[in-house]
């Protein structure tokens, strides 16, 4: 697969040469990068010492997985009648997903500084380096877009014959280029106007914001998509703004095959924009961003020398996390685990990118759940108080704690965990317990306080027992998951996944189903005395699991790491 894509990407070598790149160097760099992609493990974690078998065909397996994901993209091809609307819906879905993937993963490839010690000292021009990264990312994402659109390609061929089947991949190529250069231009512009040492922080917050935006848009649009009347009333003639969207420009390429099917005037001219736009964007980015991009990239890992500021010492005062560590922990090991988890989660961009969007998702889903009704806002709270929907909200907060604790063990600098094994600790579980407390207090407790205030305001003081029972159940449930499948020291495991994609999906489905069952069981209980009894049982179970978790031995930890 990589050899075919490399051959195709090097066909317009004259174009790359005219843009200022050395074609021989460009091909050599791309060849090495694609080989490295194929050698990346599909698993998360370390390979076993006694397993020497390497995964050589990671891209092929990823191709198969992406193919099954592509079944969702045949939806617009089925619900719409007009072929241009079919393609507009398909390309819009693909563009959103591709742009989302580019935003969340783009900086790891575009702003990868690991190869600068090898390539930068060599006589390689700025445009060659920049273009190699652009084309590498294009190949990387085209490998995902192509299999994801394969099912839609088959459906389109069935609907419109061999002409449609031959035409289908052409606009798909332009779509990938357009999405790539749009995001790349934004990132290059950010790198141009920001300081190198602050760039990754800015990108991290940009990624979080974009992730929240996509998730919010999804939940605002999906209710409308379920309504069949929306599709029946969707007439392309009444949507004047559609001609100004790039995805419709791509759909306009169908004019080359069936010009008589075009309803909007000027569709043929819009198809020319679909061809010219990505190449214009490519020329602009390489022409104006490449030189400054390489200079700024060289300075990203540089050390910033700052003038030390005079600080005033306040006797008798300490930082918040130190006071909390001393308040909620007895042993020095648990205090250390608490402090490590608290500080690292505040400093790690990767952790924030994985966890912070999930916090906003809870609020977004909350507003979607309670405000997506036909009840007037003035009567909303009164209507809600007559239901028991607050239980769903209480159990939904479990994903906050689960997301935080399941990601606090992963880091790119996992080799620094050797310090744990050199310490004179009898039981590593104390550090793990301190880290768990830090995640519970730092991330879960604020949500519980906010949700509790809202629940008590709407449902009254009688709902307090529901809050206590749900909090105990959620904490017990997450701790059981940590005890059974995630017993690791904080920030000691690599980010690469060993668990196969199917297994990871099954684990997530199990987590959702099990938590849903707990919520339903709680919903079925009406007697207050029974809720009080179950609360004591849940707390007793929590205490039992907690005792086993904090007393994890080095032998048990080794078994957990080997199974990771």
C-alpha positions in Angstrom: 0.0 0.0 0.0 2.8 2.4 0.9 4.8 1.6 -2.2 1.8 2.4 -4.4 1.1 5.7 -2.7 4.7 6.7 -2.8 4.8 5.9 -6.5 1.7 8.0 -7.1 2.9 10.9 -4.9 6.2 11.1 -6.8 4.6 11.1 -10.3 4.3 14.9 -10.4 8.0 15.2 -9.5 8.3 18.2 -11.9 5.8 20.1 -9.8 7.7 19.4 -6.6 11.0 20.5 -8.3 9.4 23.7 -9.5 8.3 24.4 -5.9 11.9 24.3 -4.8 12.2 20.8 -3.5 15.0 18.3 -4.2 13.1 15.3 -5.6 15.8 12.7 -4.7 16.0 13.9 -1.1 12.2 14.2 -1.0 11.7 10.6 -2.1 14.4 9.3 0.4 12.8 11.1 3.3 9.3 9.8 2.5 10.5 6.3 2.0 12.1 6.2 5.5 9.0 7.8 7.1 6.6 5.3 5.5 8.8 2.4 6.6 8.7 3.8 10.2 4.9 4.0 10.0 4.7 0.3 9.0 6.9 -0.7 11.9 4.8 1.1 14.6 3.1 -1.5 16.8 -0.7 -1.6 16.8 -0.6 -2.3 20.5 -0.4 -0.1 23.5 2.5 -0.7 25.7 5.8 -2.5 25.8 6.4 -5.6 23.9 7.2 -8.7 25.9 10.9 -9.5 26.1 10.3 -13.0 25.0 8.3 -12.0 22.0 10.5 -11.0 19.1 7.9 -11.0 16.5 7.4 -7.5 14.9 4.4 -6.1 13.3 5.3 -5.3 9.7 2.0 -4.5 8.2 0.4 -2.0 10.6 -1.0 0.1 7.7 -2.8 -2.9 6.2 -4.6 -3.7 9.5 -5.5 0.0 9.9 -6.9 -0.1 6.3 -9.2 -3.0 7.3 -10.4 -1.3 10.4 -11.1 2.0 8.6 -13.1 0.1 6.0 -15.6 -1.1 8.6 -15.8 2.5 10.0 -16.8 3.6 6.5 -20.3 2.0 6.6 -21.6 5.1 8.3 -20.8 7.2 5.3 -23.4 5.6 3.0 -26.1 7.3 5.0 -26.3 10.5 2.9 -26.2 8.4 -0.3 -29.4 6.7 0.8 -31.5 9.4 2.3 -31.1 12.1 -0.4 -32.6 12.0 -3.9 -30.4 14.6 -5.7 -27.0 13.3 -6.6 -25.3 16.6 -5.7 -26.9 16.5 -2.3 -25.8 12.9 -1.8 -22.2 14.0 -2.5 -22.5 17.2 -0.5 -23.5 15.2 2.6 -20.8 12.6 2.1 -18.0 15.1 1.6 -19.2 17.2 4.5 -19.0 14.1 6.8 -15.6 13.1 5.5 -14.3 16.7 5.8 -15.4 17.1 9.4 -13.9 13.8 10.4 -10.7 14.4 8.4 -10.2 17.9 9.8 -10.9 16.7 13.3 -8.2 14.0 12.9 -5.8 16.5 11.4 -6.4 18.9 14.3 -6.0 16.3 17.0 -3.0 14.5 15.5 -1.5 17.1 13.1 1.0 18.6 15.5 2.5 15.2 16.3 3.6 14.9 12.7 4.0 18.4 11.4 5.8 19.7 14.5 7.9 16.5 15.1 11.3 17.6 16.1 12.8 14.1 16.6 14.4 14.1 13.1 15.9 17.5 13.2 19.2 16.2 14.5 19.4 13.9 11.4 18.0 16.0 8.6 18.5 19.6 9.6 22.4 19.5 9.7 22.3 18.0 6.2 22.2 20.1 3.0 18.4 19.8 2.7 16.4 22.9 1.8 13.6 24.3 3.9 11.0 23.6 1.2 12.1 20.0 0.8 11.7 19.4 4.6 8.4 21.2 4.6 7.0 19.5 1.5 8.2 16.1 2.9 6.1 16.6 6.0 3.1 17.8 4.0 3.2 14.8 1.6 3.8 12.4 4.5 0.7 13.6 6.3 -1.2 13.5 3.0 -0.3 9.8 2.5 -1.0 9.1 6.2 -4.5 10.5 6.0 -5.3 9.3 2.5 -4.7 5.8 3.8 -7.6 6.4 6.2 -9.9 8.3 3.9 -9.6 5.8 1.1 -10.8 2.7 3.0 -13.4 4.7 4.9 -14.9 5.9 1.6 -14.7 2.5 0.0 -18.1 1.3 1.0 -19.6 4.6 -0.3 -17.6 4.1 -3.5 -19.3 0.7 -4.0 -22.8 2.1 -3.3 -22.2 5.0 -5.7 -21.0 2.6 -8.4 -24.2 0.5 -7.9 -26.4 3.7 -8.1 -24.7 5.3 -11.1 -22.8 2.5 -12.9 -19.3 2.2 -14.1 -19.0 5.9 -14.9 -19.7 6.8 -11.3 -17.3 4.2 -10.0 -14.4 5.5 -12.2 -15.1 9.1 -11.3 -15.6 8.7 -7.5 -11.9 8.8 -6.3 -11.1 12.0 -8.2 -12.9 14.5 -5.9 -11.9 12.4 -2.9 -8.3 13.2 -3.7 -9.0 16.9 -3.8 -11.0 16.7 -0.6 -8.0 15.2 1.2 -5.7 18.0 -0.2 -8.1 20.7 0.7 -8.6 19.6 4.3 -4.9 19.1 4.7 -3.8 22.5 3.5 -6.5 24.3 5.4 -5.4 22.9 8.8 -1.7 23.1 7.8 -2.2 26.8 6.9 -3.8 27.5 10.3 -1.0 25.6 12.1 1.8 27.3 10.1 0.2 30.7 10.7 0.0 30.0 14.5 3.7 29.0 14.4 4.5 32.2 12.5 2.8 34.5 15.0 3.6 32.7 18.3 6.8 32.1 20.1 8.3 28.7 19.5 8.3 27.7 23.1 4.6 28.6 23.5 3.5 27.0 20.2 2.7 23.6 21.6 0.7 25.1 24.4 -1.4 27.1 22.0 -1.9 24.1 19.7 -3.0 22.0 22.7 -5.7 24.5 23.7 -6.7 24.9 20.0 -7.1 21.1 19.7 -9.2 21.0 22.9 -11.4 23.9 21.7 -11.9 22.3 18.2 -12.7 18.9 19.8 -15.4 20.5 21.9 -16.8 22.4 18.9 -17.1 19.3 16.8 -18.8 17.4 19.6 -21.2 20.3 20.3 -22.1 20.6 16.6 -22.7 16.9 16.4 -25.3 16.9 19.2 -27.0 20.0 17.8 -27.3 18.5 14.3 -28.1 14.8 15.2 -31.7 15.5 16.5 -32.5 17.2 13.2 -31.0 14.3 11.3 -33.4 11.8 12.9 -36.4 13.8 11.6 -37.4 12.4 8.2 -39.3 15.6 7.4 -36.0 17.4 7.3 -34.8 15.3 4.4 -38.1 15.5 2.6 -38.0 19.3 2.8 -34.3 19.6 2.0 -34.4 21.2 -1.5 -31.1 22.3 -3.0 -32.8 25.2 -4.9 -33.8 26.9 -1.6 -30.3 26.7 -0.1 -28.5 29.7 -1.6 -25.5 29.5 0.6 -24.6 25.9 -0.4 -22.7 27.1 -3.5 -20.2 28.9 -1.3 -19.1 25.8 0.6 -16.0 23.8 -0.5 -17.8 20.5 -0.1 -20.3 21.6 -2.7 -17.5 22.5 -5.0 -16.3 18.9 -4.7 -19.8 17.6 -5.3 -20.0 19.8 -8.4 -17.4 17.6 -10.0 -20.3 15.3 -10.8 -21.1 17.8 -13.5 -18.3 16.2 -15.6 -20.3 13.0 -15.7 -23.9 14.1 -15.6 -24.2 17.8 -16.5 -28.0 17.6 -16.9 -28.5 16.6 -13.3 -27.2 20.0 -12.1 -29.9 22.2 -10.6 -28.0 25.2 -9.4 -26.6 27.6 -12.1 -22.9 27.8 -12.4 -22.3 24.2 -11.1 -19.7 23.6 -13.8 -17.6 26.6 -12.8 -17.8 25.6 -9.2 -16.2 22.2 -10.1 -13.2 24.1 -11.4 -12.8 25.7 -7.9 -12.6 22.2 -6.5 -9.5 21.5 -8.6 -7.8 24.8 -8.3 -8.3 25.5 -4.6 -6.1 22.7 -3.1 -3.2 23.5 -5.5 -3.4 27.3 -4.7 -3.4 26.5 -1.0 -0.3 24.2 -1.5 1.5 27.0 -3.4 0.7 29.6 -0.7 1.8 27.4 2.2 5.1 26.2 0.6 5.9 29.7 -0.8 5.2 31.8 2.3 5.3 29.5 5.3 8.1 27.0 4.6 11.2 29.2 5.5 9.8 30.6 8.7 8.4 27.2 9.6 11.8 25.5 9.6 13.4 28.3 11.6 10.7 28.2 14.2 10.7 24.4 14.3 14.4 24.5 15.1 13.7 26.7 18.1 10.8 24.7 19.6 13.0 22.5 21.7 15.4 25.3 22.6 15.8 26.4 26.1 14.3 29.8 27.0 16.5 31.8 29.3 14.4 34.0 31.5 15.4 36.6 34.0 14.7 35.2 37.4 12.0 37.1 39.3 12.3 38.0 42.9 9.8 36.1 44.9 8.6 36.8 48.4 8.4 33.9 50.7 5.3 33.5 52.8 6.1 31.6 55.9 3.5 29.1 57.1 1.9 28.9 53.7 2.2 26.1 51.1 0.8 25.3 47.7 -2.7 23.9 47.5 -1.7 20.4 46.3 0.7 20.1 49.2 -1.9 20.9 51.7 -4.4 18.5 50.1 -1.7 15.8 49.9 -1.0 16.2 53.7 -4.8 16.3 54.4 -5.9 13.2 52.6 -2.8 10.9 52.9 -1.0 9.4 55.9 2.1 7.9 54.4 4.9 9.6 52.6 4.5 7.3 49.6 0.9 8.2 49.1 1.7 11.9 49.5 4.3 11.5 46.8 1.9 9.7 44.4 -0.7 12.4 45.1 1.8 15.2 44.3 3.2 13.5 41.2 -0.3 12.9 39.7 -1.4 16.4 40.5 1.6 18.2 39.0 2.0 16.0 35.9 -1.6 16.3 34.9 -1.3 20.1 35.0 1.9 20.0 32.9 1.3 17.3 30.4 -0.2 18.6 27.1 -0.9 15.0 26.0 -2.9 14.3 29.1 -4.9 17.5 28.7 -5.7 16.7 25.1 -7.0 13.2 26.0 -8.9 14.2 29.1 -10.1 17.8 29.0 -12.5 17.5 26.0 -14.3 14.8 27.9 -15.1 17.3 30.7 -16.8 19.6 28.3 -18.7 16.7 26.7 -20.5 16.1 29.9 -21.9 19.6 30.0 -22.7 19.6 26.3 -24.6 16.3 26.6 -26.3 17.6 29.7 -27.7 20.6 27.9 -28.6 18.4 24.9 -30.5 16.0 27.2 -32.4 18.5 29.3 -32.9 21.4 26.8 -33.8 19.4 23.8 -37.5 19.4 24.7 -40.6 21.2 23.7 -41.1 22.6 27.2 -40.8 26.3 27.7 -37.7 27.4 29.6 -39.8 29.0 32.4 -41.5 25.6 33.0 -38.4 23.5 32.4 -37.2 23.1 36.0 -40.7 22.3 37.2 -41.1 19.7 34.5 -37.7 18.2 35.3 -38.4 18.0 39.1 -41.3 15.6 38.3 -38.9 13.1 36.7 -35.9 11.2 38.0 -33.6 12.2 35.2 -31.1 13.5 37.8 -29.9 9.9 38.3 -28.7 9.8 34.7 -26.8 13.0 35.2 -25.2 11.7 38.4 -24.0 8.5 36.7 -22.9 10.3 33.6 -20.2 12.0 35.7 -18.5 8.6 36.0 -16.8 9.2 32.6 -15.0 12.2 34.2 -13.3 10.0 36.8 -12.8 7.1 34.5 -11.2 9.2 31.8 -8.9 10.9 34.2 -7.6 7.8 36.1 -7.3 5.7 32.9 -5.0 8.3 31.3 -2.9 9.2 34.3 -0.6 6.2 33.8 0.4 7.0 30.2 3.2 9.3 29.0 5.7 9.7 26.3 8.5 9.9 28.9 7.6 6.6 30.5 11.3 5.6 30.8 11.6 8.1 33.6 9.6 5.7 35.7 12.8 3.9 36.7 12.9 6.2 39.7 10.0 4.2 41.2 11.9 0.9 41.1 15.0 2.4 42.8 13.0 3.6 45.8 12.9 1.6 49.0 9.1 1.0 48.8 7.7 -2.2 50.2 4.4 -1.6 48.3 3.9 0.5 45.2 0.2 0.5 45.9 0.6 3.5 48.2 1.8 5.6 45.3 -1.0 4.4 43.1 -3.6 5.1 45.9 -2.3 8.7 46.3 -2.5 9.3 42.6 -6.1 8.0 42.5 -7.0 10.4 45.3 -5.5 13.2 43.4 -7.6 12.5 40.3 -10.7 12.1 42.4 -10.2 15.4 44.2 -8.9 17.4 41.3 -11.3 16.4 38.5 -14.2 14.4 39.9 -15.0 16.3 43.1 -15.6 19.7 41.4 -18.1 18.0 39.0 -19.9 16.3 41.9 -20.2 19.6 43.7 -21.6 21.4 40.7 -24.0 18.6 39.8 -25.1 18.2 43.5 -25.9 21.9 43.7 -28.0 21.7 40.6 -29.8 18.5 41.7 -30.6 19.8 45.1 -31.9 23.1 43.6 -34.2 21.3 41.2 -35.2 18.1 43.0 -34.8 19.3 46.6 -33.0 17.9 49.7 -34.6 14.5 49.2 -32.3 13.8 46.3 -29.2 14.0 48.6 -29.3 10.3 49.3 -29.3 9.7 45.5 -26.2 11.9 45.2 -24.4 10.0 48.0 -25.3 6.5 46.6 -24.4 7.5 43.0 -21.0 8.9 44.1 -20.2 5.8 46.1 -21.2 3.6 43.2 -19.2 5.5 40.6 -16.1 5.6 42.8 -16.4 1.9 43.5 -17.0 1.0 39.9 -14.0 3.0 38.6 -11.7 1.6 41.3 -12.8 -1.9 40.4 -11.8 -1.2 36.8 -8.4 0.1 38.0 -7.9 -2.8 40.3 -8.7 -5.4 37.6 -7.2 -3.9 34.5 -5.2 -0.8 35.1 -2.9 -1.3 38.1 0.1 0.8 37.1 2.2 3.5 38.7 1.3 7.1 37.6 2.9 8.1 34.3 4.9 4.9 33.9 3.4 3.3 30.8 3.9 4.3 27.1 1.1 5.8 25.1 1.2 3.3 22.3 -1.6 0.8 22.6 -1.1 -2.9 23.0 -4.8 -3.6 23.3 -6.2 -4.2 19.8 -8.8 -1.8 18.5 -11.6 -4.4 18.8 -10.7 -5.2 22.4 -10.5 -1.5 23.3 -14.0 -1.0 21.9 -15.4 -4.0 23.8 -13.9 -2.6 27.0 -15.5 0.8 26.4 -18.9 -0.8 25.6 -18.6 -2.9 28.8 -17.9 0.2 30.8 -20.9 2.0 29.3 -23.3 -1.0 29.7 -22.2 -1.8 33.2 -22.6 1.8 34.4 -25.9 2.0 32.6 -27.1 -1.1 34.5 -26.0 0.5 37.8 -28.0 3.6 36.9 -31.1 1.6 36.0 -30.9 -0.4 39.2 -30.7 2.8 41.2 -33.6 4.2 39.1 -35.7 1.2 40.1 -35.3 1.8 43.8 -37.9 4.1 45.4 -37.6 3.3 49.1 -35.2 5.6 51.0 -34.3 3.0 53.6 -33.2 0.7 50.8 -31.1 3.4 49.2 -29.4 4.0 52.6 -28.7 0.3 53.0 -27.2 0.1 49.5 -25.1 3.1 50.2 -23.5 1.3 53.2 -23.0 -1.8 51.1 -21.4 0.3 48.3 -19.1 2.0 50.8 -18.1 -1.3 52.4 -17.3 -2.7 48.9 -15.3 0.4 48.1 -13.3 0.1 51.3 -12.5 -3.6 50.5 -11.3 -2.9 47.0 -9.4 0.1 48.1 -7.5 -2.0 50.7 -6.5 -4.4 48.0 -5.5 -1.6 45.6 -3.2 0.3 47.9 -1.6 -2.9 49.0 -0.6 -3.9 45.5 2.8 -5.7 45.7 5.7 -5.4 43.3 4.9 -8.9 42.0 1.3 -8.0 41.3 2.5 -4.8 39.5 4.9 -6.8 37.4 2.0 -9.2 36.3 -0.1 -6.2 35.4 2.7 -4.6 33.3 3.4 -7.9 31.5 -0.3 -8.1 30.6 -0.5 -4.5 29.4 
